[in-house]
Amino acid sequence: YRVGTRVYYLSPGHMTDLETLLELLDLTGGRPHELVRRAHELSRS
């Protein structure tokens, strides 16, 4: 997905960095517990 001039490629099993997670928080309307849970599920699979 694209944020400004930067493009991120997210895939299952790839741990996203903190900056990407924070930007995802903005995009998802600020639901941190849901987003973090989803990210952990992806990183474990």
Protein Blocks (a to p, Z undefined) as FASTA:
>chain_A
ZZhjbccdddehiacdfklmmmmmmmnoopaklmmmmmmmmmmZZ
